[in-house]
């Protein structure tokens, strides 16, 4: 072998090694955030450009074509710049999550043109004279350079989604193929640029030899590429992956079906498809992935206060921030409403998951400015690991359970699924199944606890208390199942039953000559239903009950930051003649300005406030101050949890209007309520009936 041939073989080997190294650079780019991506892309592009330029120099040196740096620095710099543009177009395109055909063509043409100018300017810097270009050869060379670039891009895109176990062998095979393409392109470009005193430009039998080499390499390159893409793709990639990876070539209507129209993120269907693909890859390669359920905290008040238009704009901005926080190898979709789901792939350690999740939390708790509105929200994130935390169906339930646990722990945080959550999640799912059965088979019951006048101890009314007569666990209070009912969307149906049964009891009491007022508890979720007032009115009319006999209890948490729909709903209730009672008064901070603007008729002091009034002067002073405040606002005051006569006297001394508690009666069935009403009316001095 001649020295030139040995040098060419050595340069080709280095070219193969460089291509293989580029696969590693692409992997690194996929594992950084969007913010880090730009900086790392530029650094890697510079590194690849330097390698391309040095290989080009080596091939030209083999032809005794050494640049005269001192005489032509501008042309040499231009050649270097072309190498940088070439590498930047390739790396930048390869690291996109989707690749429309027009972008592939644009990147390939840019790379092919840069490769041609790289060689042209280098030869000018080498002192070429009488420069001329053979048109047909130049067109073929340009086409070959574009083709090689396109094949390199498609190859690296395909490698990123490859599921099989032959990844290393494939990378090496593709590296040889791309290096062959690089050599063929280089040869073709040099053949098209004719001038004097350049080795490859001599128009003799050497040109013919190069043409033979070129015409041999091009078909081989195309054949190897086609063979690998077709055979390996069909054997190692699930058909659903082809639909996902190449969704850019589908029709516009099909693309729209895979994306959320508001945020332009993938929707739940696309997410499920992507999750299934990644799970198969994890199974084959022994890897793990993390599924993160992201739920926005305090989003509903934004919609209520500023309107759905601002809420939609906020969701768009949230989607952008989450997309910027995750790595290029990760995937995020909008699950619906204010929920997003992220799939974190290529996990190297537990800390790599935490780093991404913490970036998402930090990004979303930073203040948003939407159309001059300053908005502050946060997010709660639940994380489940595959395959450690179960199959795909179980994985979603577990991530959802972990998210709810994060909310319970105070929001604005993340929680990994663990044994504690697993037990609670299993119980929650079992409760969901049993609740559906309870609704169908009418296993719920209502108990009633009388409310009496503080001074006369005459019955003033009652509170309806929901109970579940569980087939195996006995009589259950709402604390055992309300959370599940709210989470799984059954609370409205249950509350509708409660109101209907309460109206039936009021109607039955009226038939006995008893004018009875009964209060029922409303869930905060029900205030999202704009038809709530009309629905309650229809129940009242069905049972022919006056609105004044029904009292609706709402939690004081709704008054902490009352929103416009909440205020409007209370106003509608007031216009219908319904009375409103503020439950748990004193347990939560309440803005007095908000309180005086609300259509509320009474407040209920929680048992934690009334428990020690007979033995603690400070406790009694606090209650007295709250009673005076309520009376100043024209509100009735009901004390809960009264169990001792000393408590009753103390509460009466500070002005409480009504009371309820075991001192007067335990919760009873409807029939006992009527009996209790009659007996308390006749025997008001009696300290306790039950």
FIDOBA-354628 format. One record per residue (C-alpha): residue in three letters; x, y, z. Coordinates in pm, whole numbers, padded with zeros to 5 digits, always signed. Example, Ala and Ser with C-alpha at 12.3 -4.5 7.8 and 13.67 -1.06 7.14 Angstrom:
! residues 2
ala+01230-00450+00780;ser+01367-00106+00714;
***
This chain:
! residues 690
unk+00000+00000+00000;unk+00117+00350-00077;unk+00153+00621+00185;unk-00157+00798+00048;unk-00365+00481+00078;unk-00249+00415+00434;unk-00326+00775+00532;unk-00671+00753+00366;unk-00748+00427+00552;unk-00637+00584+00880;unk-00853+00891+00819;unk-01151+00671+00736;unk-01104+00482+01063;unk-01093+00812+01252;unk-01404+00920+01064;unk-01588+00607+01186;unk-01474+00676+01544;unk-01589+01036+01513;unk-01934+00929+01394;unk-01963+00687+01685;unk-01858+00964+01924;unk-02131+01185+01776;unk-02395+00936+01889;unk-02277+00997+02244;unk-02304+01374+02196;unk-02662+01333+02074;unk-02744+01128+02387;unk-02599+01399+02609;unk-02808+01664+02437;unk-03123+01461+02502;unk-03060+01449+02877;unk-03037+01822+02944;unk-03307+02084+02993;unk-03419+02321+02720;unk-03227+02604+02885;unk-02904+02400+02894;unk-02966+02258+02549;unk-02875+02570+02349;unk-02540+02616+02523;unk-02445+02248+02501;unk-02559+02230+02137;unk-02323+02512+02043;unk-02032+02351+02228;unk-02094+02010+02073;unk-02142+02162+01728;unk-01806+02335+01765;unk-01644+02006+01866;unk-01798+01818+01572;unk-01708+02102+01334;unk-01348+02081+01443;unk-01348+01706+01380;unk-01505+01748+01034;unk-01256+02017+00941;unk-00956+01814+01060;unk-01076+01508+00867;unk-01119+01724+00558;unk-00768+01861+00610;unk-00640+01506+00642;unk-00799+01393+00318;unk-00663+01702+00141;unk-00319+01646+00294;unk-00322+01295+00149;unk-00352+01473-00188;unk-00067+01713-00106;unk-00321+01994-00082;unk-00202+02194+00223;unk-00358+02539+00285;unk-00138+02850+00280;unk-00266+02997+00606;unk-00048+03308+00595;unk-00168+03405+00246;unk-00538+03312+00270;unk-00663+03341+00633;unk-01009+03472+00531;unk-01088+03174+00307;unk-00959+02931+00572;unk-01181+03096+00835;unk-01475+03071+00595;unk-01405+02702+00553;unk-01407+02657+00931;unk-01735+02849+00956;unk-01893+02619+00696;unk-01785+02319+00904;unk-01959+02473+01208;unk-02282+02541+01014;unk-02272+02185+00883;unk-02241+02031+01232;unk-02494+02273+01385;unk-02759+02188+01125;unk-02709+01816+01181;unk-02702+01816+01563;unk-02979+02074+01593;unk-03212+01875+01371;unk-03133+01535+01524;unk-03230+01655+01872;unk-03580+01767+01779;unk-03863+01556+01921;unk-04053+01568+01592;unk-03918+01614+01241;unk-04149+01730+00961;unk-04027+01642+00612;unk-03970+02006+00520;unk-03733+02050+00817;unk-03542+01737+00719;unk-03501+01868+00364;unk-03401+02214+00489;unk-03137+02071+00727;unk-03003+01832+00461;unk-02971+02108+00198;unk-02803+02339+00451;unk-02556+02065+00547;unk-02489+01969+00182;unk-02427+02331+00079;unk-02201+02387+00382;unk-02002+02074+00294;unk-01952+02195-00065;unk-01847+02546+00042;unk-01617+02395+00305;unk-01421+02212+00036;unk-01434+02501-00210;unk-01302+02763+00035;unk-01037+02523+00163;unk-00902+02475-00188;unk-00900+02851-00242;unk-00702+02887+00081;unk-00461+02620-00051;unk-00374+02848-00341;unk-00576+02689-00618;unk-00554+02876-00949;unk-00776+02880-01257;unk-01070+02759-01050;unk-01364+02613-01242;unk-01660+02392-01155;unk-01800+02107-01358;unk-02176+02165-01339;unk-02306+01808-01365;unk-02045+01667-01132;unk-02111+01953-00887;unk-02486+01880-00889;unk-02423+01513-00826;unk-02176+01596-00549;unk-02425+01834-00387;unk-02700+01573-00409;unk-02475+01309-00252;unk-02376+01545+00032;unk-02744+01624+00099;unk-02832+01255+00088;unk-02555+01165+00331;unk-02671+01439+00569;unk-03034+01324+00547;unk-02934+00965+00614;unk-02725+01072+00912;unk-03021+01266+01058;unk-03275+00988+01002;unk-03033+00728+01135;unk-02970+00916+01460;unk-03342+00988+01504;unk-03417+00619+01462;unk-03141+00516+01703;unk-03297+00737+01972;unk-03619+00533+01962;unk-03458+00191+01906;unk-03585-00073+02152;unk-03365-00373+02073;unk-03054-00509+02242;unk-02817-00460+01948;unk-02773-00087+02009;unk-02391-00089+02017;unk-02361-00299+01703;unk-02609-00076+01523;unk-02423+00239+01625;unk-02099+00095+01491;unk-02267-00017+01167;unk-02423+00322+01113;unk-02093+00493+01196;unk-01922+00301+00915;unk-02208+00385+00680;unk-02202+00759+00758;unk-01822+00763+00727;unk-01857+00602+00383;unk-02103+00871+00289;unk-01866+01138+00412;unk-01580+00992+00203;unk-01801+00961-00106;unk-01927+01319-00070;unk-01576+01452-00018;unk-01454+01269-00327;unk-01743+01386-00543;unk-01704+01750-00435;unk-01331+01747-00510;unk-01395+01598-00853;unk-01635+01880-00937;unk-01384+02155-00851;unk-01123+02169-01127;unk-00807+02375-01113;unk-00433+02344-01158;unk-00164+02222-00916;unk-00408+02013-00704;unk-00365+01636-00682;unk-00732+01539-00716;unk-00793+01789-00990;unk-00567+01626-01252;unk-00788+01536-01551;unk-00633+01197-01630;unk-00697+00837-01543;unk-00696+00940-01174;unk-01024+01124-01233;unk-01168+00810-01386;unk-01054+00607-01086;unk-01227+00848-00852;unk-01545+00832-01058;unk-01543+00453-01036;unk-01496+00480-00658;unk-01774+00735-00633;unk-02022+00538-00840;unk-01944+00228-00634;unk-01978+00392-00294;unk-02308+00570-00363;unk-02515+00255-00441;unk-02350+00066-00155;unk-02439+00352+00079;unk-02801+00353-00035;unk-02832-00025-00019;unk-02689-00058+00331;unk-02909+00223+00460;unk-03226+00081+00308;unk-03148-00269+00433;unk-03084-00159+00792;unk-03379+00078+00814;unk-03629-00171+00674;unk-03511-00503+00824;unk-03409-00382+01171;unk-03698-00138+01201;unk-03960-00405+01127;unk-03801-00659+01362;unk-03719-00441+01661;unk-03976-00162+01674;unk-04342-00193+01762;unk-04579-00066+01494;unk-04724+00187+01740;unk-04382+00344+01758;unk-04371+00407+01386;unk-04698+00592+01413;unk-04559+00804+01692;unk-04211+00866+01558;unk-04322+00955+01208;unk-04650+01123+01302;unk-04523+01429+01120;unk-04597+01257+00788;unk-04959+01188+00880;unk-05247+01403+00771;unk-05316+01725+00954;unk-05639+01587+01105;unk-05459+01285+01250;unk-05186+01507+01394;unk-05446+01726+01561;unk-05605+01420+01721;unk-05277+01348+01902;unk-05234+01698+02046;unk-05414+01917+02295;unk-05557+02212+02096;unk-05486+02466+02372;unk-05129+02392+02483;unk-05019+02199+02168;unk-04877+01931+02396;unk-04951+01566+02323;unk-05285+01455+02464;unk-05364+01154+02682;unk-05391+00914+02385;unk-05049+01011+02253;unk-04910+00984+02606;unk-05042+00630+02647;unk-04885+00535+02316;unk-04550+00683+02413;unk-04564+00524+02759;unk-04625+00179+02611;unk-04327+00219+02378;unk-04094+00331+02657;unk-04213+00054+02887;unk-04122-00206+02622;unk-03779-00050+02588;unk-03732-00065+02964;unk-03836-00432+02968;unk-03586-00521+02696;unk-03294-00319+02826;unk-03352-00362+03199;unk-03404+00013+03248;unk-03650+00224+03448;unk-03874+00522+03377;unk-04062+00763+03600;unk-04423+00868+03551;unk-04499+01205+03711;unk-04853+01334+03764;unk-04848+01715+03784;unk-05153+01888+03929;unk-05170+02266+03959;unk-05245+02413+04302;unk-05483+02709+04328;unk-05576+02702+03959;unk-05953+02707+04008;unk-05945+03047+04185;unk-05765+03189+03881;unk-06052+03084+03654;unk-06306+03211+03905;unk-06139+03547+03963;unk-06002+03637+03619;unk-06214+03426+03387;unk-06145+03124+03166;unk-05959+03332+02907;unk-05684+03412+03158;unk-05697+03054+03283;unk-05632+02925+02931;unk-05341+03163+02881;unk-05199+03048+03214;unk-05220+02684+03105;unk-05032+02769+02785;unk-04756+02934+02986;unk-04748+02644+03232;unk-04703+02402+02941;unk-04408+02607+02815;unk-04243+02616+03156;unk-04279+02242+03209;unk-04142+02175+02859;unk-03841+02392+02936;unk-03782+02223+03271;unk-03768+01865+03142;unk-03487+01709+02941;unk-03499+01644+02567;unk-03536+01270+02630;unk-03842+01329+02849;unk-04202+01364+02738;unk-04487+01576+02872;unk-04858+01571+02785;unk-05169+01746+02905;unk-05401+01498+03071;unk-05691+01742+03086;unk-05800+02038+03297;unk-05508+02155+03509;unk-05328+01820+03506;unk-05012+01732+03315;unk-04820+01405+03296;unk-04447+01368+03233;unk-04256+01055+03134;unk-03892+01068+03245;unk-03677+00824+03049;unk-03311+00720+03058;unk-03289+00745+03435;unk-02937+00708+03569;unk-03024+00746+03938;unk-03296+00851+04180;unk-03137+01195+04195;unk-03175+01245+03819;unk-03553+01216+03863;unk-03553+01452+04162;unk-03353+01712+03967;unk-03611+01725+03686;unk-03910+01727+03923;unk-03760+02004+04135;unk-03702+02215+03823;unk-04071+02178+03735;unk-04179+02283+04085;unk-03943+02581+04086;unk-04059+02688+03739;unk-04429+02683+03830;unk-04403+02863+04162;unk-04233+03157+03995;unk-04481+03442+03949;unk-04679+03451+03623;unk-04783+03777+03458;unk-05080+03717+03225;unk-05224+04028+03054;unk-05104+04249+03342;unk-05251+04011+03602;unk-04998+03889+03858;unk-05076+03523+03928;unk-04912+03287+04174;unk-04972+02913+04163;unk-04774+02602+04249;unk-04798+02233+04172;unk-04816+01898+04348;unk-04639+01606+04180;unk-04677+01234+04235;unk-04410+01002+04095;unk-04424+00628+04028;unk-04137+00421+03887;unk-04166+00155+03619;unk-04138-00140+03658;unk-04083-00116+04036;unk-04428+00029+04113;unk-04637-00197+03892;unk-04758-00240+03535;unk-04873+00052+03323;unk-05230+00052+03453;unk-05113+00031+03813;unk-04839+00285+03745;unk-05089+00557+03657;unk-05301+00489+03964;unk-04994+00492+04187;unk-04861+00820+04046;unk-05207+00971+04094;unk-05218+00846+04454;unk-04873+00992+04523;unk-04988+01325+04379;unk-05285+01338+04615;unk-05053+01256+04904;unk-04834+01552+04804;unk-05144+01773+04814;unk-05241+01640+05156;unk-04892+01717+05284;unk-04930+02086+05202;unk-04902+02114+04821;unk-04612+02275+04630;unk-04407+01957+04662;unk-04349+01611+04517;unk-04399+01264+04660;unk-04270+00929+04538;unk-04504+00633+04555;unk-04417+00411+04852;unk-04559+00136+05073;unk-04763+00380+05282;unk-04924+00533+04976;unk-04970+00187+04822;unk-05179+00077+05116;unk-05381+00400+05110;unk-05419+00377+04730;unk-05545+00019+04745;unk-05793+00121+05012;unk-05901+00421+04804;unk-05962+00205+04497;unk-06158-00044+04705;unk-06363+00242+04850;unk-06436+00367+04498;unk-06574+00028+04396;unk-06780-00003+04713;unk-06911+00354+04683;unk-07048+00283+04338;unk-07227-00018+04481;unk-07350+00190+04777;unk-07505+00449+04546;unk-07672+00182+04333;unk-07803-00020+04626;unk-07887+00283+04845;unk-07668+00194+05141;unk-07658+00553+05271;unk-07856+00673+05571;unk-07928+01010+05728;unk-07905+01077+06100;unk-08019+01404+06256;unk-07878+01595+06552;unk-08117+01850+06705;unk-08015+02214+06750;unk-08167+02382+07054;unk-08214+02736+07174;unk-07943+02830+07424;unk-08180+02999+07670;unk-08500+02792+07648;unk-08350+02464+07522;unk-08644+02435+07284;unk-08560+02255+06959;unk-08467+02506+06691;unk-08389+02264+06413;unk-08144+01985+06324;unk-07838+01902+06120;unk-07854+01616+05869;unk-07553+01385+05907;unk-07465+01139+05631;unk-07377+00782+05725;unk-07288+00477+05516;unk-07429+00145+05628;unk-07139-00063+05500;unk-07219-00434+05452;unk-06912-00552+05642;unk-06767-00250+05825;unk-07087-00125+05984;unk-07198+00237+06011;unk-06934+00472+05864;unk-06902+00849+05905;unk-06818+01071+05606;unk-06450+01093+05706;unk-06418+00733+05585;unk-06538+00792+05229;unk-06584+01162+05139;unk-06227+01196+05008;unk-06283+00905+04769;unk-06622+01043+04666;unk-06467+01380+04581;unk-06168+01230+04401;unk-06373+00998+04183;unk-06654+01244+04103;unk-06934+01088+04305;unk-06982+01367+04560;unk-07250+01553+04366;unk-07466+01245+04328;unk-07432+01168+04699;unk-07507+01524+04805;unk-07811+01535+04576;unk-07941+01226+04759;unk-07874+01394+05097;unk-08068+01709+04999;unk-08355+01503+04857;unk-08381+01288+05173;unk-08360+01598+05393;unk-08646+01761+05203;unk-08843+01439+05241;unk-08787+01453+05620;unk-08896+01819+05632;unk-09207+01725+05438;unk-09280+01434+05677;unk-09232+01664+05978;unk-09477+01915+05834;unk-09734+01637+05797;unk-09697+01581+06173;unk-09745+01950+06244;unk-09374+02015+06305;unk-09215+02316+06137;unk-08859+02186+06114;unk-08546+02358+05978;unk-08267+02116+05874;unk-07915+02202+05762;unk-07712+01998+05513;unk-07342+02019+05431;unk-07231+02118+05082;unk-06897+02009+04936;unk-06667+02278+04800;unk-06663+02091+04470;unk-07035+02151+04425;unk-06978+02525+04385;unk-06815+02452+04050;unk-07159+02351+03924;unk-07330+02664+03793;unk-07664+02481+03798;unk-07643+02405+04172;unk-07910+02660+04273;unk-08153+02541+04007;unk-08092+02179+04104;unk-08169+02246+04471;unk-08478+02445+04373;unk-08608+02152+04169;unk-08566+01919+04471;unk-08752+02164+04695;unk-09038+02182+04447;unk-09050+01805+04407;unk-09105+01764+04783;unk-09314+02083+04816;unk-09080+02222+05080;unk-09032+02592+05154;unk-08679+02719+05095;unk-08670+02876+05444;unk-08675+02523+05599;unk-08347+02422+05429;unk-08015+02553+05561;unk-07702+02501+05352;unk-07377+02466+05545;unk-07056+02569+05367;unk-06704+02539+05501;unk-06528+02853+05622;unk-06236+02758+05394;unk-06441+02893+05104;unk-06434+03238+05264;unk-06055+03255+05296;unk-06031+03373+04933;unk-06392+03380+04809;unk-06419+03388+04431;unk-06685+03549+04214;unk-06877+03224+04133;unk-06890+03138+04505;unk-07032+03481+04589;unk-07279+03459+04303;unk-07397+03114+04414;unk-07456+03239+04769;unk-07647+03537+04628;unk-07863+03299+04423;unk-07932+03093+04736;unk-08036+03405+04925;unk-08270+03511+04642;unk-08430+03166+04654;unk-08494+03210+05028;unk-08233+02953+05133;unk-08036+03014+05452;unk-07657+02987+05457;unk-07454+02868+05755;unk-07076+02908+05775;unk-06933+02588+05924;unk-06601+02556+06114;unk-06603+02927+06190;unk-06290+03026+06378;unk-06072+02740+06250;unk-05959+02920+05936;unk-05844+03278+05870;unk-06136+03482+05736;unk-06109+03824+05576;unk-06375+04031+05753;unk-06425+04242+05441;unk-06510+03926+05249;unk-06736+03805+05530;unk-06952+04117+05535;unk-06997+04097+05157;unk-07126+03738+05164;unk-07493+03640+05184;unk-07452+03438+05507;unk-07714+03397+05785;unk-07529+03217+06063;unk-07191+03086+06178;unk-07113+02762+06359;unk-06837+02754+06620;unk-06634+02436+06593;unk-06617+02198+06890;unk-06242+02265+06924;unk-06332+02623+07025;unk-06616+02536+07262;unk-06458+02237+07437;unk-06276+02432+07712;unk-06499+02737+07760;unk-06613+02616+08105;unk-06260+02569+08238;unk-06046+02820+08047;unk-06097+03194+08068;unk-05891+03263+07750;unk-06099+03006+07557;unk-06419+03170+07674;unk-06285+03518+07590;unk-06204+03406+07233;unk-06554+03264+07188;unk-06709+03579+07333;unk-06516+03797+07089;unk-06629+03580+06797;unk-06991+03590+06912;unk-06983+03968+06939;unk-06828+03995+06592;unk-07095+03768+06442;unk-07377+03959+06613;unk-07230+04288+06492;unk-07262+04149+06139;unk-07619+04037+06207;unk-07534+03667+06209;unk-07684+03390+06421;unk-07431+03186+06627;unk-07450+02809+06677;unk-07209+02630+06912;unk-07117+02270+06828;unk-06993+01993+07055;unk-07178+02092+07372;unk-07157+01794+07607;unk-07164+01938+07960;unk-07403+02167+08142;unk-07113+02392+08243;unk-07033+02439+07875;unk-07393+02536+07803;unk-07398+02794+08083;unk-07066+02944+07974;unk-07174+02968+07610;unk-07509+03113+07708;unk-07333+03377+07919;unk-07141+03508+07619;unk-07447+03523+07395;unk-07453+03205+07183;unk-07791+03169+07015;unk-07822+02795+06951;unk-07630+02482+07044;unk-07601+02120+06946;unk-07420+01830+07108;unk-07452+01516+07316;unk-07584+01720+07610;unk-07911+01746+07419;unk-07911+01453+07180;unk-07691+01218+06986;unk-07753+01186+06610;unk-08077+00992+06565;unk-08296+00845+06293;unk-08584+01042+06141;unk-08851+00890+06368;unk-08649+00957+06680;unk-08593+01314+06560;unk-08967+01374+06557;unk-08999+01217+06903;unk-08705+01422+07030;unk-08859+01737+06895;unk-09184+01668+07079;unk-09016+01569+07406;unk-08771+01859+07408;unk-09054+02097+07341;unk-09250+01956+07637;unk-08956+01897+07873;unk-08717+02181+07809;unk-08548+02159+08154;unk-08442+01798+08087;unk-08060+01794+08056;unk-08042+01499+07816;unk-08281+01273+07633;unk-08040+01025+07471;
***
